[in-house]
Amino acid sequence: MRLEGCRVLAFDRQGRVLLIRHSYGSGNWLLPGGGIARGEVPLAAACRELAEETALTLTDPRCLAVLEEPLYGTVNRVHLYAGTGQGALRCDGREVIEARFFAPGDWPDNLSPQLARHLAGWLELAAD
């Protein structure tokens, strides 16, 4: 079985990156994202997840990569999108308990280890 997911590398107008913390799990900072529903287009899922979790709209989206990651004994195929997050940032208060924009290189101490390994490369892809 293969899972399909999405992540969003959302920037504000100052070039800062949006990170979120969930109400469950490790408490580490992550990129917004989630699962892609059966029949849902990956870009639509990325826009939906960003809006649900942060109330932001993704503008000028582009797909940076499609990644395959092991997850709970299966493969999670993740579509990574980048774009600008527009609107008033607001956590949903249920799934996401904190959301903030961070300047590149000024990451929080509890950044997800997996994200910490890949973020610099993803920022390079987004800059191209």
N, C-alpha and C positions, 0 to 999 in steps of 0.2 A: 504494500500500500504506500502511496506517495501523498504527502500533504502539499497543499499549495498555499503560500503566504505572501505577504508584502511588507515592505518597510519603507518609510519615508524619511528622506534627508531633506528636511524643510529648513529653509533659511529665512531670516527676516531681512529688512532693507539694509541693515548694517553688516550683513554677511555672517551673522551669528547662527548657530545650529540649534534646533529645537530638540530637547531631550525630555523624556518623561520618566516617572516612577509609578509603578503599579501598586495597587492595594494588596497584592498577593506576590508570592515569590521572594526573590532575594533582596528586594529593595534597591537594587542597583539602577542607575540611570540607563535608559535604552532609547532607541529611536522609536517613534510611533509606528504602529503597524498591527497586523493581525492576519487572520485567515481569509482566504478567498472562497466565497460560496460557490457551490456547483453552478456552472453556467455563467458566473460573474467574470467580467473582463478584469485582468489584473490592475489596470489603471483605475478603473471604477472602484475596485476594492481599496486601493491605496487612498483615493480621495475620500471614500466613505469612512475608512478607519481614522484618518486624520481629523475629519469633521466630528466623528463620534467622540474621539478621545480628547480633542482640544478645542473644538468649535472653529478651527481655522479652515479656510479654503485653500487648496493647492493650486497655484497658478503657474503657468509655464512648465508643466511637468515633463520630465523626460526619463526614460528608463536608462539607468546606469549599468545594470548588470542583472543577470539571473543566476542565483547562487544555489548550490545544493548543499544542505547541511544535515548532519545526522540529528534526529530528534526522536527520543523515546523508542528506539529500535526501528525506526523507519527513516525515510529521506524527506526532508522538508525543502521543497523548491520555492525559493524566496525571490520575488521580483522587487528589486531595489529602485525606487524612483527618487528623483531630486526635483525641487522646485521651490517656489516662494510660498510661505505660509502667510496668508492675509486674513485680517479680521482681528477681533478681540480674543486673545488667548484666554481660555477658560477650561479648567479640568472638568471632566464629567463627574468627579466626586465619588464615583462608584468603582470604576476600574482603574482610573488614573487619579492619583492623589496629589501629584505635583508635576508641573510642566514649566520649563524655563528655557530661554535662549542663552547659549553659552558662546563666547568668542572662541574661535579655533585655537587650541593649545591651552585654554583656560578651563579645562574639563574638571568636573567634580571628582573628589577622591574616590567615590564609590561608582565609577563608571563600570559598566558591564565588562568583564575581561574579554569576552568575544568581540564586543564593539571596540574596545581599546586596541585590539590587534588589527582591526580592519579600517578604522575610521580615517586614518591619514591617507590611505590609498583611495578610499571612496571620495574624500574631499578633492583629491587630485583629479579623479574622473569627472567630478561635478564641475571643476574649473575649466576643463577642456572644452 
